Amino acid sequence: RQRQMCIRDSIVRGKGGSETLKNHLIEMNQVDYLEVYERVPCEFSPLHAQSIEVFLNSTNGVLMAGSNESLSNIVRLLNFDSSDTFNKFKTRKLIVFSQKIKVLAESLGFENIKVTLNPSDQDLINELII
């Protein structure tokens, strides 16, 4: 007796990731998720406070957010230190990977937002050296 196997495409992603790729692929085939990681906000530590201080004392610091969730976690950490700290960070260059993240950043008050052409390491580097 011969068995038929159903070949399905899988998307490897973090828990709760975007549905965009699945929505496009589902039209052609069945798609499953292999959720291999989960973004979990970290607890504010003395190392965070020290890193924030070093960052604010440097004129070269740049922020980067690859998702709305990572941007929200950055803001949460900064506000944990103090709202004054967050206000200082809003003026720094923020590089994001999409217009969607830029919209959130603008609503949070960030002033110097750059969007990469593509969500790639090379485009991130290109924004860093401009």
FIKE-474739 format. One record per residue (C-alpha): z, x, y. Coordinates in nm, 4 decimals. Each point is the difference from the previous one (the first is absolute). Layout:
N
+----------+----------+----------+
!        w !        u !        v !
+----------+----------+----------+
!        Z !        X !        Y !
...
+----------+----------+----------+
end
This chain:
130
+----------+----------+----------+
!        w !        u !        v !
+----------+----------+----------+
!   0.0000 !   0.0000 !   0.0000 !
!  -0.1064 !   0.1418 !   0.3341 !
!   0.2347 !  -0.0168 !   0.3007 !
!  -0.1248 !  -0.0340 !   0.3519 !
!   0.1829 !   0.1822 !   0.2704 !
!   0.0067 !  -0.1234 !   0.3530 !
!  -0.0463 !   0.2838 !   0.2473 !
!   0.1866 !  -0.0658 !   0.3240 !
!   0.0164 !   0.2029 !   0.3177 !
!   0.3407 !   0.1119 !   0.1186 !
!   0.1150 !   0.0881 !   0.3483 !
!   0.2777 !   0.2562 !   0.0231 !
!   0.2160 !  -0.0750 !   0.3027 !
!   0.3484 !  -0.0382 !   0.1343 !
!   0.1942 !  -0.3191 !  -0.0461 !
!  -0.1053 !  -0.2590 !   0.2568 !
!  -0.3151 !   0.1832 !   0.1082 !
!  -0.3017 !  -0.1559 !   0.1688 !
!  -0.2137 !  -0.2581 !  -0.1818 !
!  -0.3275 !   0.0986 !   0.1703 !
!  -0.1445 !   0.2140 !  -0.2795 !
!   0.0962 !  -0.2505 !  -0.2698 !
!  -0.1538 !  -0.2883 !   0.1934 !
!  -0.3343 !   0.1829 !   0.0150 !
!   0.0064 !   0.1200 !  -0.3608 !
!   0.1120 !  -0.3299 !  -0.1507 !
!  -0.3360 !  -0.1528 !   0.0892 !
!  -0.1663 !   0.2333 !  -0.2497 !
!   0.2608 !   0.0469 !  -0.2696 !
!   0.3581 !  -0.0519 !  -0.1055 !
!   0.2461 !   0.2297 !   0.1723 !
!   0.3566 !   0.0969 !  -0.0857 !
!   0.2579 !   0.1922 !   0.2029 !
!   0.1890 !   0.3012 !  -0.1285 !
!   0.2851 !   0.0178 !   0.2494 !
!   0.1248 !   0.3572 !  -0.0267 !
!   0.2283 !   0.0333 !   0.2999 !
!   0.1951 !  -0.2068 !   0.2484 !
!   0.0702 !   0.0775 !   0.3632 !
!   0.3732 !  -0.0195 !   0.0513 !
!   0.1580 !   0.0665 !   0.3412 !
!   0.2296 !   0.2996 !  -0.0083 !
!   0.3503 !   0.0079 !   0.1394 !
!   0.0500 !   0.1741 !   0.3347 !
!   0.1537 !   0.3430 !  -0.0573 !
!   0.1226 !   0.2950 !   0.2078 !
!  -0.3291 !   0.1739 !  -0.0889 !
!  -0.1915 !  -0.2877 !   0.1642 !
!   0.2090 !   0.0347 !   0.3158 !
!  -0.0616 !   0.3762 !   0.0053 !
!  -0.3762 !  -0.0429 !  -0.0583 !
!  -0.0243 !  -0.2604 !   0.2766 !
!   0.1765 !   0.2350 !   0.2409 !
!  -0.2341 !   0.2887 !  -0.0880 !
!  -0.3030 !  -0.2280 !   0.0381 !
!   0.1092 !  -0.1252 !   0.3422 !
!   0.0687 !   0.3544 !   0.1200 !
!  -0.3571 !   0.1010 !  -0.0853 !
!  -0.3022 !  -0.0964 !   0.2073 !
!  -0.2364 !   0.0328 !  -0.3000 !
!   0.1320 !  -0.2749 !  -0.2260 !
!  -0.2379 !  -0.2663 !  -0.1333 !
!   0.0887 !  -0.3098 !  -0.2024 !
!  -0.2124 !  -0.1368 !  -0.2851 !
!   0.0127 !  -0.3363 !  -0.1756 !
!  -0.2217 !  -0.0856 !  -0.2957 !
!   0.1111 !  -0.3630 !  -0.0315 !
!   0.1800 !  -0.2740 !   0.1902 !
!   0.2908 !   0.0467 !  -0.2368 !
!   0.0276 !   0.3741 !   0.0693 !
!  -0.0164 !  -0.0652 !   0.3765 !
!   0.2741 !  -0.2627 !  -0.0304 !
!   0.2146 !   0.2466 !  -0.1964 !
!  -0.0492 !   0.2668 !   0.2683 !
!   0.1076 !  -0.2482 !   0.2680 !
!   0.2999 !  -0.1060 !  -0.2090 !
!   0.1164 !   0.3624 !  -0.0305 !
!  -0.0510 !   0.0695 !   0.3692 !
!   0.1907 !  -0.3122 !   0.1024 !
!   0.2771 !   0.0948 !  -0.2400 !
!   0.0469 !   0.3191 !   0.2049 !
!  -0.0150 !  -0.1901 !   0.3321 !
!  -0.2319 !  -0.2288 !   0.1924 !
!  -0.0348 !   0.2797 !   0.2559 !
!  -0.1389 !   0.2253 !  -0.2740 !
!  -0.2603 !  -0.2606 !  -0.0912 !
!  -0.1032 !  -0.0333 !   0.3659 !
!  -0.0603 !   0.3766 !   0.0178 !
!  -0.2157 !  -0.0112 !  -0.3141 !
!  -0.2200 !  -0.2793 !   0.1400 !
!  -0.1645 !   0.2448 !   0.2407 !
!  -0.0949 !   0.2527 !  -0.2698 !
!  -0.3420 !   0.0073 !  -0.1642 !
!  -0.0079 !  -0.2321 !  -0.3019 !
!  -0.2846 !   0.0337 !  -0.2517 !
!  -0.0660 !  -0.3044 !  -0.2180 !
!  -0.2523 !  -0.0713 !  -0.2767 !
!  -0.1226 !  -0.3448 !   0.1072 !
!  -0.0364 !  -0.2477 !   0.2847 !
!   0.2532 !  -0.2227 !  -0.1771 !
!   0.2662 !   0.2710 !   0.0323 !
!  -0.1036 !   0.0611 !   0.3617 !
!   0.0611 !  -0.3675 !   0.0817 !
!   0.3539 !   0.0251 !  -0.1388 !
!   0.0596 !   0.3282 !   0.1857 !
!  -0.1135 !  -0.1564 !   0.3282 !
!   0.2293 !  -0.2992 !  -0.0553 !
!   0.2895 !   0.2441 !  -0.0514 !
!  -0.0775 !   0.1721 !   0.3302 !
!  -0.1708 !   0.3221 !  -0.1099 !
!  -0.2169 !   0.1294 !   0.2836 !
!  -0.2150 !   0.2823 !  -0.1404 !
!  -0.1567 !  -0.1306 !  -0.3233 !
!  -0.2977 !   0.1628 !  -0.1711 !
!  -0.1785 !  -0.1593 !  -0.2971 !
!  -0.1711 !   0.2220 !  -0.2564 !
!  -0.3615 !  -0.0804 !  -0.0868 !
!   0.0993 !  -0.0235 !  -0.3680 !
!   0.3367 !   0.0150 !  -0.1765 !
!  -0.0574 !   0.3564 !  -0.1224 !
!   0.1741 !   0.3354 !   0.0322 !
!  -0.3028 !   0.1445 !   0.1796 !
!  -0.0043 !  -0.2753 !   0.2638 !
!   0.3750 !   0.0421 !   0.0493 !
!  -0.0554 !   0.3727 !   0.0571 !
!  -0.2842 !  -0.0763 !   0.2402 !
!   0.2341 !  -0.2187 !   0.2098 !
!   0.2700 !   0.2675 !  -0.0095 !
!  -0.2267 !   0.2684 !   0.1467 !
!  -0.1516 !  -0.2176 !   0.2732 !
+----------+----------+----------+
end
